[in-house]
């Protein structure tokens, strides 16, 4: 048996069964999609959880009409993923899967290869620099450092290996550090004939000064120009979010991303650890969350979402691994903020701990991803105990001051049919379900305050319902200490700031790197927010429209990679690189400093070094 999937000229997905030795109706075709099925011909849906489907095949061709993308066409991410076939006795049948095909092809974008002949090679662009046309020749590529700095320089080993620079205590051009009373992350580099002097304010500025030298040396190869570089960032929070729930990434894979972040002076890693599809953080208080919630497969409690396939697959992060990653990140001047996505986005959690729902609820809710009843219930006694236990343990484990608790995309109807919720609201004089969400949030904020932690959440935690996907929101009664991540569109960031919340700007149409670069058929990614080329990230002006006093509440910006489409790790690099490097430029230097022509040429140069480290990149 062979299965062939093809998008037709009419934008339907046709799944054809070739050389079928079985009777139709005696087997199921199982797979996941990134767009929901709206109509089916030639089969019927035997099971659906989220966007994982089991289809009874009733004839040779099964034709699916899918949810329409905003660009009106589909790409390589839009076909069946993790496809397998199950027989009438629930056994896996042998089957050859033919790669996805298209009857009509939208051609790939051809990008210009032209580069500036003269450009500044450092990314992000420094605040000021005066580099002369006179050079220091670095004999044997040796730099002499104080022996007291040996451990510090080890953190650059992955970059040093591909540039052939050597740092030692006996030979070479001398590097000297001088601590100064500068601002956070601010540094100055004095490049003189006999000495490189670095003035720095703190650990981060010391790291970034060496990164700047490595990038400079990567460009000039065997020499460095004489001159002065003065540098500091415009934004405090320069972050990257990685969704490790939809797909599991090993600690080594995450370390590789942290290296990339450090190379472009990013300093916050937002670690998305739980969602509808998995629970990835091991907790002593509830070991079954990872025993059963961290693995997916046809015979597992959690079905094979987003390309998992028939066999058991997945993983979780132990306390020891988390501590190891925190230590590694701190060496690179990166703080790790964990996220537990609650109260919605909790389908897997509720399969393991159904007691966190009111089982007498008489209304079924469905979220934007087609998950039914995926929201924990704040009126259930077990929920209060659960929240206290997990937040205390997570607060003890993570050293960073901020814990993210989700609060996005809570479906309307998630609490409305719960008798326990209705009773709780009467007892506590709560007049709306959005006000109940605020009470839920304030409880979490107080729990985390007891552990000397700050709460963070997505923008639905602070803003009233305002989108068209059926999500709920806030009644405006949550504690202003909560840090808000404004993701839905540019206006929500300004709304959050004007309500008095410290805010991270991460709008989907500029910072969601799971979005396709363009509408070409051979691209990967989805496009509900936009298609996002590298140039479109560069053109983003995050602080446009903010008054001077409002800018004080903008902590920074960050990129996001949601992992629904990363069904093969080979896709990872192309979605991030170089859009994340481009976001780093926006986060560090002011709009008036940067030009696309200089940046593009500098980016090409730095990508040569990253390519030696194994990073692939999307053209731009």
WOVEN-V55417 format. One line per field, one symbol per residue. phi: phi as a letter, one per 40 degrees, with the letter a starting at -180 (. if undefined). psi: psi as a letter, one per 30 degrees, with the letter a starting at -180 (. if undefined). A space follows every 50 residues. Layout:
# WOVEN-V55417
phi->???
psi->???
This chain:
# WOVEN-V55417
phi->.bbbbaccccgbcbbbbbfccbccgbabcbabbcbccbabbgabccaabg bcbbbccbacbbbbbbdccccgabbcccccbgcabbccbgccccacccdd bbcbbccccbccbcbccbacccbcccdaabbccbbccccfgcbcbcccbd cdccccdcccdcbgcbbabbbhccbbbbcbcccdgcabbbcbcbabbbca badcccdcccdccccccdccgbabccibbbaaccbcbbbabbcbccbcbc dcccdcccdddccbgcbbbcbcbbadcabbbcbccaccccdbccbbicbc dbcccfgcgccdahiabcdccccccdccccccgbcbbcbbcbccfbccdc ccbcccbcccdbbcbbcccgccfbbcbcccdccccdcccccccccccccc cbbcbggbfcccgcbcccdccdcccccbfbcacccccccdccccdcdccc cgbbcbaccccbbcdabbbgccabcgbcdccccbbcbcadcccccccccg ccbbcacdcbbccccccacccccbhbaccibbcdcccdccbcccgccdcc cccccibacbbcbdcccacccddccccbcccccccccbbcdcccbccccc cccdcccccccccgccacca
psi->kkkkkkklfggljkjkjkhjglkkfglkkklllfklkfkkkglljekkjb gkkjkjkflekkkkklkklffgllafffakkhklkkafgglkkkkkjkkk lkekkkllkkkkgklkeklkfkklklelkjklhklkkjkggkkklkffge eefffgefeeeffgkkklgellkkkkkkklillkgklkkjjlefkjkjkl eaeeeeeeeeeeeeeeeeefdglkkkakkkkllfkejjlkkkjgeekkkl eeeeeeeeeeeefghkgkjjjjflaefljfkkkefiffefefffkllegl eklilhgeaelklallkleeeeeeeeeeeefghkkkjlkjjlfahgeeef eeiffgljfgkgkklkafggkkhgkljffkefeeeeeeeeeeeeeeekfl fkkkgcglhkkkfffegjeeeeeeeefghkflfeeeeeeeeeeeeeeeef ghlkklllffffllkglggglaalggglkffkkkjjfeleefeeeeeffg kkkkkhkeffgjgfkleagkeglllageelkjleeeeefkifgkfklefe fffjealllkjkgefifkfffeefeejgeeeeeeeefellefekkeeeee eeeeeffeeeefggkllkl.
